[in-house]
């Protein structure tokens, strides 16, 4: 494609990423609270009034309303446009990094962006990794592994290594800090993403995830959180880097 056509495609991809990012904001808000994230109507969490279509345009609505609810005037958290913009950036990153002729692979990676980003946000806010989202990631990773024609032995080794490492860290944390180093949810998520990560890319997965652990550790200490450490977010970041 010519340069103008490439630019147009990237603009369309970025807009699609904003829309999917808006879905991620709704999903990460409603799912942990037990609300319907498919058919439920969007509403202001303060005044509970339903939002209109003009209130739901990604980023733009937030800018026009100056970050406030149009009906009650209460401030809207900037996490919403931030998630939408991040999702858009990740969608464009996938489009640039993946084989342009493998549309199915790109769509699968976009689906994983939605799942991993939603898990990351929920983990940071609630220290929770919903099983439904882990299953979603597991299915998409399984399809990617099938598309890559990964050998059953390769997949089995990756699964076994991830599971053993996760259990070891869980037990090690229990011995050192008197509490599990990893939760079972962390282990399930790491095992799910390992299906799509070739053995050769495990170093990338561990390096990027380890870097995020250090960043989150500083954030965790500065914020003086008393809840468990958000390992799930680091796992999601490492998985995305390795999958690219």
MARBA-62666 format. One line per field, with one value per residue: residue in three letters; residue number from 1; y, z negated, x of N, C-alpha, C in turn. Coordinates in Angstrom, 3 decimals. Layout:
rest	(ALA|...);
nr	(NUM|...);
nv	(Y|...);
nw	(Z|...);
nu	(X|...);
cav	(Y|...);
caw	(Z|...);
cau	(X|...);
cv	(Y|...);
cw	(Z|...);
cu	(X|...);
This chain:
rest	(UNK|UNK|UNK|UNK|UNK|UNK|UNK|UNK|UNK|UNK|UNK|UNK|UNK|UNK|UNK|UNK|UNK|UNK|UNK|UNK|UNK|UNK|UNK|UNK|UNK|UNK|UNK|UNK|UNK|UNK|UNK|UNK|UNK|UNK|UNK|UNK|UNK|UNK|UNK|UNK|UNK|UNK|UNK|UNK|UNK|UNK|UNK|UNK|UNK|UNK|UNK|UNK|UNK|UNK|UNK|UNK|UNK|UNK|UNK|UNK|UNK|UNK|UNK|UNK|UNK|UNK|UNK|UNK|UNK|UNK|UNK|UNK|UNK|UNK|UNK|UNK|UNK|UNK|UNK|UNK|UNK|UNK|UNK|UNK|UNK|UNK|UNK|UNK|UNK|UNK|UNK|UNK|UNK|UNK|UNK|UNK|UNK|UNK|UNK|UNK|UNK|UNK|UNK|UNK|UNK|UNK|UNK|UNK|UNK|UNK|UNK|UNK|UNK|UNK|UNK|UNK|UNK|UNK|UNK|UNK|UNK|UNK|UNK|UNK|UNK|UNK|UNK|UNK|UNK|UNK|UNK|UNK|UNK|UNK|UNK|UNK|UNK|UNK|UNK|UNK|UNK|UNK|UNK|UNK|UNK|UNK|UNK|UNK|UNK|UNK|UNK|UNK|UNK|UNK|UNK|UNK|UNK|UNK|UNK|UNK|UNK|UNK|UNK|UNK|UNK|UNK|UNK|UNK|UNK|UNK|UNK|UNK|UNK|UNK|UNK|UNK|UNK|UNK|UNK|UNK|UNK|UNK|UNK|UNK|UNK|UNK|UNK|UNK|UNK|UNK|UNK|UNK|UNK|UNK|UNK|UNK|UNK|UNK|UNK|UNK|UNK|UNK|UNK|UNK|UNK|UNK|UNK|UNK|UNK|UNK|UNK|UNK|UNK|UNK|UNK|UNK|UNK|UNK|UNK|UNK|UNK|UNK|UNK|UNK|UNK|UNK|UNK|UNK|UNK|UNK|UNK|UNK|UNK|UNK|UNK|UNK|UNK|UNK|UNK|UNK|UNK|UNK|UNK|UNK);
nr	(1|2|3|4|5|6|7|8|9|10|11|12|13|14|15|16|17|18|19|20|21|22|23|24|25|26|27|28|29|30|31|32|33|34|35|36|37|38|39|40|41|42|43|44|45|46|47|48|49|50|51|52|53|54|55|56|57|58|59|60|61|62|63|64|65|66|67|68|69|70|71|72|73|74|75|76|77|78|79|80|81|82|83|84|85|86|87|88|89|90|91|92|93|94|95|96|97|98|99|100|101|102|103|104|105|106|107|108|109|110|111|112|113|114|115|116|117|118|119|120|121|122|123|124|125|126|127|128|129|130|131|132|133|134|135|136|137|138|139|140|141|142|143|144|145|146|147|148|149|150|151|152|153|154|155|156|157|158|159|160|161|162|163|164|165|166|167|168|169|170|171|172|173|174|175|176|177|178|179|180|181|182|183|184|185|186|187|188|189|190|191|192|193|194|195|196|197|198|199|200|201|202|203|204|205|206|207|208|209|210|211|212|213|214|215|216|217|218|219|220|221|222|223|224|225|226|227|228|229|230|231|232|233|234|235|236|237|238|239|240|241|242|243|244);
nv	(-1.200|2.338|5.268|7.206|5.455|3.636|5.375|6.069|3.584|3.154|5.256|4.488|2.104|3.120|4.494|2.363|1.130|3.034|2.803|0.109|0.420|1.961|0.022|-1.618|0.017|0.015|-2.728|-3.290|-1.823|-2.761|-5.628|-6.576|-5.625|-7.076|-6.349|-6.130|-6.279|-6.402|-5.928|-3.963|-0.532|2.404|4.520|7.374|6.972|8.389|10.102|8.276|8.573|7.688|7.588|9.430|8.983|10.970|11.305|9.235|9.090|8.077|9.534|12.134|12.965|13.176|15.251|17.397|17.665|18.526|16.724|16.138|14.990|15.502|15.887|15.906|17.171|16.135|15.172|13.167|10.321|10.414|8.047|6.787|8.069|7.642|4.847|4.314|5.658|4.275|1.698|2.227|2.900|0.438|-1.163|-0.019|-0.590|-3.393|-3.637|-2.558|-4.266|-6.905|-9.424|-7.976|-9.338|-11.284|-11.227|-12.535|-13.248|-10.695|-9.783|-11.622|-10.907|-8.316|-8.941|-10.154|-7.937|-6.449|-8.268|-8.655|-6.028|-5.286|-7.129|-6.195|-3.629|-4.232|-5.799|-3.932|-2.213|-3.794|-6.009|-8.461|-11.161|-11.993|-15.139|-15.541|-13.769|-14.728|-17.215|-16.324|-15.197|-17.537|-19.093|-17.513|-17.505|-20.209|-20.580|-19.022|-20.507|-22.804|-21.764|-21.135|-23.607|-24.963|-27.425|-30.176|-31.085|-28.876|-26.985|-28.346|-28.486|-25.756|-25.130|-26.846|-25.908|-23.262|-23.673|-25.117|-23.219|-21.175|-22.375|-22.872|-20.214|-19.406|-21.068|-20.397|-17.702|-18.035|-19.267|-17.336|-14.811|-15.484|-15.555|-16.421|-16.284|-15.998|-15.745|-18.191|-17.309|-15.700|-17.675|-19.214|-17.371|-16.878|-19.440|-19.726|-17.790|-18.793|-20.753|-19.643|-18.595|-19.124|-21.227|-19.912|-17.291|-16.927|-15.667|-12.978|-12.612|-13.027|-11.044|-8.565|-8.727|-8.904|-6.380|-4.774|-5.645|-4.489|-1.746|-1.622|-2.389|-0.211|1.678|0.430|0.560|3.327|4.145|2.831|0.510|-1.874|-4.170|-7.246|-7.771|-6.536|-8.777|-9.825|-7.776|-7.345|-9.828|-9.708|-7.560|-8.607|-10.805|-9.590|-8.254|-10.453|-11.816|-10.097);
nw	(0.000|0.545|-1.003|-1.877|-2.010|-3.958|-6.152|-6.403|-7.085|-9.572|-11.013|-11.049|-12.479|-14.914|-15.735|-15.996|-18.117|-20.131|-20.456|-21.312|-23.597|-25.082|-25.597|-27.221|-29.480|-30.426|-30.867|-32.787|-34.878|-35.420|-35.562|-37.923|-39.816|-39.539|-37.607|-34.578|-31.741|-29.082|-28.083|-29.787|-30.479|-30.125|-32.828|-35.032|-37.766|-40.072|-40.100|-38.911|-36.599|-33.283|-30.599|-27.572|-23.966|-23.061|-25.219|-25.227|-23.390|-22.713|-24.519|-23.275|-24.258|-26.949|-26.916|-25.886|-27.871|-29.828|-31.630|-33.417|-34.727|-32.686|-33.740|-36.601|-37.293|-38.664|-38.880|-36.357|-36.398|-35.187|-34.340|-32.480|-29.787|-29.608|-29.530|-27.146|-25.268|-25.634|-24.822|-22.133|-21.259|-21.646|-19.833|-17.398|-17.594|-17.410|-14.776|-13.351|-14.009|-13.427|-10.817|-7.908|-6.165|-7.562|-8.679|-10.443|-12.552|-13.476|-14.380|-16.431|-18.161|-18.760|-20.182|-22.388|-23.411|-24.395|-26.365|-28.052|-28.799|-30.165|-32.283|-33.510|-34.418|-36.186|-38.007|-39.098|-40.387|-41.958|-42.810|-41.609|-39.410|-37.179|-36.497|-34.121|-32.319|-32.274|-31.101|-28.603|-27.598|-27.591|-25.590|-23.255|-23.171|-22.817|-20.217|-18.774|-19.226|-17.840|-15.239|-14.813|-14.599|-16.698|-18.270|-20.123|-22.224|-22.742|-23.652|-25.908|-27.502|-28.004|-29.416|-31.656|-32.767|-33.420|-35.257|-37.293|-38.046|-38.946|-41.154|-42.742|-43.336|-44.745|-47.031|-47.974|-48.646|-50.730|-52.616|-53.094|-53.529|-54.956|-53.581|-50.538|-47.640|-45.043|-43.840|-43.153|-40.989|-39.623|-38.798|-37.152|-35.087|-34.063|-33.153|-31.181|-29.218|-28.516|-26.665|-24.120|-23.835|-22.449|-23.374|-22.832|-23.197|-25.825|-27.466|-26.818|-27.781|-30.542|-31.100|-30.427|-31.995|-34.493|-34.648|-34.831|-37.287|-38.999|-38.562|-39.429|-42.016|-43.164|-42.852|-44.403|-46.919|-47.276|-47.234|-49.429|-49.657|-51.209|-50.280|-48.328|-46.111|-42.730|-40.720|-38.487|-36.595|-35.756|-34.578|-32.412|-30.940|-30.299|-28.780|-26.570|-25.386|-24.681|-22.905|-20.762);
nu	(0.831|0.332|1.865|-0.159|-2.367|-1.528|-1.407|-4.104|-5.194|-3.962|-5.076|-7.765|-7.475|-6.588|-8.871|-10.637|-9.342|-9.803|-12.574|-12.762|-11.283|-13.019|-14.924|-13.374|-13.091|-15.732|-16.078|-14.063|-15.012|-17.614|-17.619|-16.133|-17.895|-20.130|-21.990|-23.978|-22.108|-22.546|-25.216|-25.992|-26.802|-24.817|-23.979|-23.739|-21.607|-22.079|-24.511|-26.149|-27.613|-28.550|-26.222|-26.073|-25.772|-24.049|-22.459|-20.746|-18.714|-15.505|-12.832|-13.255|-15.798|-15.193|-13.339|-14.879|-16.812|-15.186|-14.158|-16.206|-19.375|-22.150|-24.641|-24.690|-22.370|-20.201|-16.782|-15.231|-13.273|-9.933|-8.960|-10.539|-10.392|-7.638|-7.314|-8.665|-7.041|-4.628|-5.392|-5.889|-3.307|-2.036|-3.447|-2.637|0.076|0.064|-0.913|1.223|3.305|2.557|2.146|0.971|-0.681|-1.894|-4.712|-6.431|-4.738|-4.048|-6.529|-6.973|-4.869|-5.665|-7.963|-6.765|-5.429|-7.597|-8.558|-6.266|-5.680|-8.015|-7.889|-5.542|-6.279|-8.388|-7.006|-5.179|-6.931|-8.682|-7.275|-7.828|-8.494|-10.664|-12.182|-13.594|-12.446|-9.840|-10.293|-11.166|-8.768|-7.239|-8.530|-8.112|-5.311|-4.905|-5.933|-4.121|-1.774|-2.474|-2.675|-0.017|0.980|2.207|4.171|2.862|4.413|6.050|4.185|3.257|5.564|5.976|3.627|3.893|6.322|5.659|3.602|4.911|6.871|5.198|3.891|6.126|6.969|4.759|4.818|7.377|7.049|5.260|6.851|8.854|7.554|5.337|2.984|1.271|3.374|2.449|-0.889|-3.441|-4.917|-3.059|-1.283|-2.923|-3.463|-0.851|-0.253|-2.201|-1.459|0.991|0.587|0.548|3.053|6.099|8.905|11.286|10.632|10.179|12.038|11.706|9.122|9.545|11.467|10.239|7.963|9.219|10.425|8.143|7.247|9.149|8.603|5.932|6.351|7.627|5.585|3.655|4.833|5.106|2.444|1.658|0.055|-2.012|-2.969|-2.620|0.182|0.142|0.658|-0.609|-0.944|1.687|2.171|0.394|1.503|4.062|3.263|2.021|4.206|5.833|4.157|4.061);
cav	(0.000|3.604|5.932|7.715|4.329|3.148|6.344|5.928|2.332|3.353|6.130|3.655|1.181|3.878|4.761|1.085|0.941|3.912|2.202|-1.073|0.917|2.353|-1.233|-2.066|0.809|-0.482|-4.091|-3.275|-1.217|-3.512|-7.045|-6.833|-5.219|-7.971|-5.706|-6.610|-5.472|-6.597|-5.247|-2.884|0.825|3.202|5.551|8.055|6.241|9.261|10.438|7.084|8.886|7.013|8.444|9.458|8.657|12.050|11.200|7.980|9.143|7.913|10.677|13.407|13.343|13.574|16.563|18.401|17.878|18.953|15.703|16.148|14.467|16.585|16.054|16.249|17.996|15.453|14.857|11.808|9.918|10.451|6.683|6.370|8.407|7.061|3.457|4.357|6.034|3.166|0.619|2.663|2.770|-0.996|-1.647|0.436|-1.353|-4.724|-3.497|-2.290|-5.361|-8.194|-9.606|-7.285|-10.238|-12.229|-10.466|-13.320|-13.104|-9.338|-9.722|-12.372|-10.098|-7.228|-9.526|-10.329|-6.605|-6.143|-9.132|-8.399|-4.676|-5.322|-7.826|-5.327|-2.552|-4.830|-6.230|-2.761|-1.583|-4.705|-7.185|-9.544|-11.624|-12.790|-16.384|-15.423|-13.099|-15.652|-18.198|-15.607|-15.140|-18.918|-19.506|-16.774|-18.001|-21.542|-20.431|-18.545|-21.640|-23.685|-21.111|-21.220|-25.031|-25.314|-28.848|-30.479|-31.180|-27.515|-26.395|-29.052|-28.056|-24.398|-25.199|-27.479|-25.024|-22.114|-24.155|-25.450|-21.967|-20.457|-23.038|-22.632|-18.839|-19.348|-21.712|-19.616|-16.533|-18.486|-19.551|-16.114|-13.716|-16.046|-15.455|-16.930|-15.356|-15.798|-16.317|-19.175|-16.558|-15.332|-18.890|-19.580|-16.426|-17.141|-20.705|-19.498|-17.065|-19.572|-21.606|-18.965|-18.037|-20.141|-21.322|-18.923|-15.956|-16.912|-14.676|-11.688|-12.632|-12.868|-9.778|-7.453|-8.886|-8.558|-4.928|-4.231|-5.955|-3.464|-0.489|-1.744|-2.476|1.167|2.275|-0.234|1.067|4.749|4.273|2.141|-0.368|-2.983|-5.372|-8.062|-7.139|-6.783|-9.552|-10.074|-6.713|-7.628|-10.988|-9.232|-6.782|-9.504|-11.629|-8.774|-8.035|-11.711|-12.170|-9.274);
caw	(0.000|0.561|-2.301|-2.315|-2.367|-5.255|-7.168|-6.589|-7.809|-10.965|-11.634|-11.295|-13.555|-16.170|-16.112|-16.489|-19.437|-21.072|-20.721|-22.142|-24.889|-25.804|-26.098|-28.327|-30.663|-30.933|-31.343|-34.014|-35.948|-35.739|-35.860|-39.343|-40.651|-39.261|-36.743|-33.198|-30.916|-27.675|-27.777|-30.741|-29.981|-30.818|-33.685|-35.916|-39.037|-41.181|-40.070|-38.380|-35.389|-32.105|-29.688|-26.208|-22.962|-22.981|-26.391|-25.150|-22.350|-23.416|-24.727|-22.865|-25.204|-28.203|-26.690|-25.722|-29.176|-30.748|-32.649|-34.418|-34.302|-32.126|-34.471|-38.016|-37.439|-39.404|-38.023|-35.826|-36.534|-33.933|-33.958|-31.319|-28.537|-29.602|-29.064|-25.730|-24.481|-25.715|-23.965|-20.757|-20.987|-21.550|-18.575|-16.331|-17.758|-16.829|-13.326|-12.807|-14.295|-12.894|-9.367|-7.410|-5.399|-8.487|-9.338|-11.561|-13.661|-14.007|-15.132|-17.668|-19.035|-19.257|-21.225|-23.574|-23.972|-25.191|-27.540|-28.949|-29.347|-31.165|-33.451|-34.163|-35.116|-37.310|-38.987|-39.786|-41.228|-42.878|-43.099|-41.217|-38.030|-36.964|-35.752|-32.772|-31.471|-32.108|-30.109|-27.323|-27.182|-27.328|-24.285|-22.202|-23.120|-22.234|-18.767|-18.245|-19.227|-16.739|-13.982|-14.691|-14.458|-17.740|-18.608|-21.401|-23.245|-23.068|-24.464|-27.198|-28.285|-28.451|-30.452|-32.858|-33.354|-34.014|-36.423|-38.351|-38.520|-39.702|-42.449|-43.519|-43.849|-45.748|-48.248|-48.433|-49.323|-51.983|-53.568|-53.415|-54.027|-55.641|-52.743|-49.200|-46.738|-43.932|-44.025|-42.124|-39.808|-38.899|-38.178|-36.048|-33.985|-33.469|-32.428|-29.994|-28.174|-28.108|-25.534|-22.858|-23.850|-22.169|-24.347|-22.508|-23.604|-27.269|-28.057|-26.647|-28.711|-31.904|-31.236|-30.439|-33.202|-35.637|-34.680|-35.353|-38.722|-39.680|-38.499|-40.290|-43.400|-43.606|-42.972|-45.526|-48.142|-47.400|-47.552|-50.709|-49.576|-52.159|-49.612|-47.708|-45.007|-41.450|-39.779|-37.279|-35.628|-35.210|-33.700|-31.198|-30.186|-29.754|-27.746|-25.361|-24.768|-24.083|-21.778|-19.600);
cau	(0.000|1.040|1.954|-1.475|-3.240|-1.060|-1.812|-5.549|-5.427|-3.552|-6.081|-8.946|-7.116|-6.553|-10.259|-11.163|-8.753|-10.501|-13.883|-12.541|-10.841|-14.233|-15.500|-12.525|-13.436|-17.015|-15.855|-13.255|-15.805|-18.833|-17.421|-15.828|-19.024|-21.247|-22.974|-24.029|-21.216|-22.915|-26.467|-26.226|-26.648|-23.820|-24.545|-22.799|-21.534|-22.470|-25.939|-26.820|-28.368|-28.020|-25.483|-26.565|-24.759|-23.059|-21.581|-19.996|-17.689|-14.223|-11.936|-13.850|-16.859|-14.535|-12.737|-15.934|-17.460|-14.127|-13.945|-17.272|-20.668|-22.954|-25.896|-24.504|-21.182|-19.129|-15.647|-15.075|-11.878|-9.179|-8.594|-11.334|-9.701|-6.292|-7.448|-9.042|-5.865|-3.677|-5.897|-5.672|-1.870|-1.717|-4.014|-1.745|1.315|-0.187|-1.030|2.553|4.230|2.098|2.122|-0.227|-1.541|-2.519|-5.769|-6.967|-3.782|-4.168|-7.785|-6.758|-4.023|-6.511|-8.805|-5.923|-5.206|-8.793|-8.595|-5.138|-5.801|-9.086|-7.351|-4.566|-6.985|-9.116|-5.999|-4.652|-7.953|-9.367|-6.452|-8.726|-8.390|-11.877|-11.987|-14.155|-11.461|-8.710|-10.743|-11.151|-7.367|-6.825|-9.070|-7.422|-3.938|-4.973|-6.107|-2.841|-0.852|-2.896|-2.299|1.441|1.300|3.165|4.184|2.209|5.455|6.478|3.118|3.229|6.729|5.707|2.586|4.446|7.333|4.969|2.862|5.879|7.461|4.179|3.701|7.343|6.929|3.685|5.319|8.516|6.504|4.647|7.936|9.601|6.705|4.173|1.797|1.617|4.037|1.514|-2.222|-3.789|-5.348|-1.842|-0.739|-3.821|-3.254|0.463|-0.357|-3.029|-0.720|2.164|0.209|0.844|4.406|7.118|9.981|12.310|10.178|9.932|12.937|11.039|7.996|10.051|12.187|9.294|7.154|10.051|10.551|6.893|7.205|9.936|7.860|4.761|6.812|7.838|4.245|2.997|5.434|4.786|1.018|1.476|-1.103|-1.972|-3.461|-1.591|0.903|-0.541|1.456|-1.378|-0.666|3.016|2.024|-0.272|2.465|5.062|2.625|1.818|5.518|6.290|3.297|4.435);
cv	(1.250|4.229|6.501|6.599|3.751|4.063|6.229|4.682|2.505|4.261|5.334|2.672|1.899|4.198|3.499|0.811|1.807|3.325|0.976|-0.676|1.371|1.126|-1.757|-1.295|0.314|-1.867|-4.094|-2.631|-2.139|-4.940|-7.297|-6.493|-6.055|-7.372|-6.255|-5.705|-5.618|-5.765|-4.068|-1.511|1.575|4.300|6.168|7.318|7.075|9.510|9.315|7.384|8.209|8.019|8.322|9.169|9.718|12.034|10.032|7.949|9.083|9.183|12.007|13.868|13.835|14.962|17.657|18.714|18.346|17.997|15.666|15.542|15.636|16.878|16.473|17.071|17.374|15.052|13.392|11.461|9.922|9.072|6.234|6.779|7.811|5.621|3.427|4.684|4.899|2.018|0.965|2.509|1.302|-1.599|-1.264|-0.335|-2.742|-4.645|-3.277|-3.489|-6.669|-8.220|-8.981|-8.182|-11.259|-11.508|-11.210|-13.185|-11.726|-9.212|-10.456|-11.570|-8.899|-7.737|-9.723|-8.988|-6.233|-6.951|-8.815|-7.012|-4.624|-6.020|-6.938|-4.250|-3.102|-5.253|-5.039|-2.175|-2.508|-5.861|-8.442|-9.868|-12.534|-14.012|-16.298|-14.754|-13.975|-16.709|-17.585|-15.564|-16.530|-19.378|-18.816|-17.244|-19.403|-21.496|-19.949|-19.679|-22.601|-23.085|-21.204|-22.655|-25.447|-26.791|-29.057|-30.551|-29.809|-26.844|-27.024|-28.625|-26.652|-24.357|-25.730|-26.557|-23.838|-22.525|-24.440|-24.166|-21.186|-21.049|-22.826|-21.232|-18.683|-19.916|-20.917|-18.371|-16.885|-18.719|-18.259|-15.068|-14.180|-15.807|-15.862|-15.875|-15.023|-16.377|-17.357|-18.476|-16.135|-16.532|-19.311|-18.671|-16.686|-18.422|-20.535|-18.828|-17.869|-20.453|-20.984|-18.442|-19.151|-20.106|-20.238|-17.523|-15.854|-15.863|-13.276|-11.548|-12.337|-11.509|-8.598|-7.520|-8.525|-7.063|-4.270|-4.509|-4.886|-2.124|-0.521|-1.828|-1.081|1.850|1.729|0.321|2.541|4.947|3.599|1.285|-1.522|-4.285|-6.104|-7.337|-7.497|-7.517|-9.770|-9.041|-6.924|-8.808|-10.573|-8.438|-7.642|-10.356|-10.848|-8.558|-9.296|-12.084|-11.323|-9.767);
cw	(0.000|-0.833|-2.755|-2.728|-3.715|-6.383|-7.458|-7.384|-9.287|-11.707|-11.978|-12.443|-14.898|-16.656|-16.649|-17.892|-20.494|-21.453|-21.619|-23.528|-25.739|-26.378|-27.288|-29.600|-31.284|-31.548|-32.681|-35.179|-36.393|-36.201|-37.332|-40.278|-40.389|-38.391|-35.323|-32.323|-29.427|-27.320|-28.703|-30.129|-30.806|-31.627|-34.549|-37.253|-40.240|-41.186|-39.500|-37.175|-34.193|-31.184|-28.287|-25.235|-22.897|-24.166|-26.290|-24.030|-23.021|-23.386|-24.439|-23.836|-26.511|-28.072|-26.617|-27.057|-30.244|-31.938|-33.734|-33.835|-33.832|-32.957|-35.934|-38.284|-38.213|-38.434|-37.614|-35.863|-35.183|-33.512|-32.697|-29.999|-28.455|-29.079|-27.583|-24.849|-24.488|-24.816|-22.496|-20.360|-20.813|-20.262|-17.405|-16.388|-17.154|-15.310|-12.675|-12.939|-13.618|-11.373|-8.809|-6.634|-6.295|-9.315|-10.550|-12.780|-14.301|-14.855|-16.467|-18.658|-19.583|-20.372|-22.517|-24.223|-24.882|-26.480|-28.537|-29.575|-30.415|-32.441|-34.230|-34.990|-36.352|-38.409|-39.783|-40.770|-42.301|-43.369|-42.807|-39.747|-37.753|-36.088|-34.332|-31.816|-31.256|-31.065|-28.712|-26.766|-26.804|-25.938|-23.147|-22.059|-22.514|-20.721|-18.121|-18.176|-18.092|-15.396|-13.736|-14.522|-15.466|-18.097|-19.985|-22.529|-23.699|-23.995|-25.859|-28.094|-28.843|-29.569|-31.766|-33.554|-34.060|-35.294|-37.588|-38.927|-39.371|-41.087|-43.349|-44.138|-44.919|-47.086|-48.846|-49.186|-50.663|-53.050|-54.036|-54.104|-54.773|-54.884|-51.327|-48.338|-45.542|-44.315|-42.940|-40.859|-38.967|-38.137|-36.992|-34.844|-33.286|-32.648|-31.137|-28.882|-27.686|-26.902|-24.213|-22.772|-23.593|-23.210|-24.114|-22.978|-25.103|-27.964|-27.964|-27.641|-30.133|-32.102|-31.329|-31.679|-34.451|-35.777|-35.243|-36.848|-39.504|-39.704|-39.458|-41.759|-43.975|-43.828|-44.197|-46.853|-48.367|-47.833|-48.878|-50.723|-50.553|-51.519|-48.930|-46.488|-43.670|-40.428|-38.450|-36.203|-34.971|-34.247|-32.365|-30.320|-29.540|-28.637|-26.449|-24.635|-24.058|-22.862|-20.548|-18.955);
cu	(0.866|1.023|0.607|-2.423|-2.833|-1.511|-3.299|-5.886|-5.085|-4.532|-7.333|-8.687|-7.116|-7.957|-10.921|-10.622|-9.418|-11.853|-13.741|-12.045|-12.014|-14.935|-14.701|-12.856|-14.734|-16.844|-15.126|-14.006|-16.942|-18.568|-17.079|-16.983|-20.265|-22.326|-22.879|-23.167|-21.516|-24.140|-26.744|-25.972|-25.609|-24.486|-23.461|-22.774|-21.975|-23.975|-26.794|-27.710|-27.716|-27.343|-26.058|-25.423|-23.675|-22.094|-20.609|-18.956|-16.324|-13.378|-12.616|-14.920|-16.258|-13.924|-13.797|-16.598|-16.472|-13.975|-14.993|-18.542|-21.535|-24.190|-25.692|-23.255|-20.042|-18.018|-15.601|-13.599|-11.169|-8.685|-9.328|-10.691|-8.308|-6.334|-7.787|-7.844|-4.842|-4.109|-5.677|-4.207|-1.483|-2.274|-3.111|-0.424|1.188|-0.216|0.332|3.483|3.849|2.195|0.857|-1.185|-2.243|-3.585|-6.319|-6.055|-3.909|-5.429|-7.643|-5.912|-4.789|-7.430|-8.025|-5.589|-6.369|-8.803|-7.497|-5.219|-6.886|-8.609|-6.375|-5.247|-7.698|-8.148|-5.467|-5.660|-8.493|-8.493|-7.271|-8.496|-9.582|-11.630|-12.513|-13.167|-10.229|-9.066|-10.738|-9.730|-6.860|-7.287|-8.322|-5.982|-3.892|-5.112|-4.811|-1.816|-1.183|-2.511|-0.795|1.923|2.375|3.040|3.564|3.232|5.930|5.465|3.100|4.377|6.500|4.689|3.160|5.441|6.679|4.253|3.803|6.489|6.468|3.960|4.918|7.328|5.853|4.181|6.475|8.052|5.891|5.720|8.602|8.730|5.465|2.870|2.203|2.285|3.182|0.164|-2.465|-4.266|-4.148|-1.290|-1.608|-3.610|-1.926|0.437|-1.140|-2.233|0.479|1.859|0.639|2.268|5.418|8.230|11.032|11.928|9.928|10.797|12.337|9.898|8.477|10.717|11.219|8.418|7.933|10.252|9.302|6.752|7.970|9.199|6.677|5.165|7.037|6.493|3.526|3.516|5.071|3.336|0.681|0.196|-0.935|-2.449|-2.311|-1.001|0.250|0.321|0.723|-1.108|0.696|2.958|1.413|0.708|3.538|4.503|2.461|3.144|6.002|5.458|3.604|5.726);
